[in-house]
Amino acid sequence: MLALKLITMNDAVHIALGLTDDEFDSIKSILGRDPNYVELAMYSVMWSEHCSYKSSRLHLRRLPSKGEKVILGPGENAGVIDGGDGIAVAIRMESHNHPSAIEPYQGAATGVGGILRDIFTMGARPIALLDSLRIGDQADPRNKYIFNGVVSGISGYGNAVGVPTVGGEIVFDETYNANPLVNVAAVGILKRENLVLARADGVGNRAILLGASTGRDGIGGVSVLASAGFGGEVEQTKRPSVQVGDPYEEKRLIEACLELLEKKLVVGIQDLGGAGLTCATCETAAKAGLGMDVFVDDVPRREPNMEPFEVMTSESQERMLAIVSNENVDEVLAIATKWEVGAAVIGVVTEPVESANGEKVGVLRIISKGEVVGEMPAGTLADGAPIYDRPIAEPTSIAMYRSVDVDNLDLSIDVASDVEAMVFDPSVIYRQYDHQLFLNTIVGPGSGATLLRLASPEVGVTGRAIALSSDGNSRWCEIDPYVGSQWIVAESALNLALVGARPTAMVDCLNFGNPEHPSVMWQLSKSIDGIAKASLELEIPVVGGNVSLYNEANGRNIEPTPVLTTIGIRESIHEIPPTNRPKVGDSIYLVNGGGASFLGGSRLVWSVKGVKAGKLVEVDFKIHRLLIDTVISAIGAPGAMGISAITDISDGGLALALRDLVGGSGYGFDVSAAISGSYYFTELPSRIIFSAPSDSEAVKFIREAGLSVEKIGVVTASGFSY
């Protein structure tokens, strides 16, 4: 008999916990009875959108996830790719959007902490962070407060924990008013032999909770925050659902866990993020096909009188669950003491039991004061949420966008003044980040991609490098999520080529509005199809990611915002790539694989001129692959074939790319070619510009590859002449 009172549908507790009547009936059918409050709370967090992907899982299956370099794809805490010579690279991307809208500093800080735990859970040392931020109109004081708090939270946590923030992007747009997007990616490296999975293998093995004590912060976070939008004001009642982070605790936890994994003292390990101890226990048990008894009274707490449901659903930060064989328990506890990390045995792995239909089922039992207060099949928590095939309908706005021929509008283009309206200095952000921790950063913030030495204390210096680029564009995807998502993948892949790296894999953060709206589900489905198309064409598998839904405020959904972080490997690094070192007198060349003037989807039309219209054209992937291959060869050659600076043409078009080319050098440019005003702002993919001497080998090499190369101007000592 269960020790707690059972909850019926008439009590309506499930509604308060974010469950529907049908979902309550499903839980009742699984258990063969009404659930009690502990069980209902645990199902509510595990069946939330954040944990279960119940609205998106049907569509995510269409994303290609296998590739020659892929070791682990979706389903684990992080994707893992082969770095060569017995080295593996772990990568993960997550969102912390709703918490950051409520408590910007802690929401962003704990987003960083959570993504780092996803990395070292795999046995990898985290070596880099990237942030992709989207904040509302900065004329609004609330949005300005969110921006400052988010940046401070990322820098405060990342700098203190000792992991450099090496790249990312920032977008300000009214679509994110009151609902910012805070997407963070992390990368780590490990010896492949030290790779460990989140499995509770071994009947009789102990579950040891490592790290901070458990409090009431974060209780219900994934169900309260991630499954509903915001009303007119940020609700004060949601504040307790935002976790509080401690980077110094996380640093100790990193070192303790890496030592445990290096010494092979754990069978499996899982971080406690969304849904807390509920998620960690049910998922590790379910993956092994076993059960687990959890003794909640043995969980170290920092607040008095916590109920079992609070202990099981708390999202207090800096905690890990390790599955340890009995003979290693004492050594694990000793290492935790050495690193001043809390540790307690709180559970035991159990045999599966025979269900009513004769199947062997792992059961999760929650025990308090010697009595069972919760008993559920572990698999029904971890993977038992309903999968919804929600209605899909094309938004009426799509036809409206396409009906306007923006290329034939009188837009009164003034290149010099229009480009000024687009310029934002990202250094106001990355100056707050320490991007040189570990001294591995070869190309840092301010470039399209970052480049890091593939090195750590555990694996040494390899002579290879990792390239990373984080990219997104809601404007393109609002106009056409299918083609717009292709453009984003194409841009991210090309950014890696510009630092000489071969795109290898990607992770995504799919940020969309309310999935109960058919138009939002259409956007999500089309975006996934666009990513899948580009993934197959460019051979860049999707090895993990995150879906963030219910991004809406005051009844308005955000524009569809898929964000991609692409990772690539550069096999040898003998000199710094020429990302932004132009030389006065060098010629400026345009490599055009994208076509002629075309303002569809452009920032000029949409944001500067205020014309919400346009259409996109699909990527010519044959040309794009040729451009990527050619650029990689040129950048990897000695002296980069004379190239002194190089950048792609994407958001803002050629006009903004020219400014990026000279970057922080203090130099200018003089464009002498006869270029139309509209072409300056065309954002078609498959185009780059670079600076080099007129007799450089690069020009001949690119032309011989079959690409169009045109001299359009020169680098000058100062000034911008279009």
Order of alpha helices (4+ residues) and beta strands (2+ residues): alpha-alpha-alpha-alpha-alpha-beta-beta-beta-alpha-alpha-beta-alpha-beta-beta-beta-alpha-alpha-beta-alpha-beta-alpha-beta-alpha-beta-beta-beta-beta-beta-alpha-alpha-alpha-alpha-beta-beta-beta-alpha-alpha-beta-alpha-beta-beta-beta-beta-beta-alpha-beta-alpha-beta-beta-alpha-beta-beta
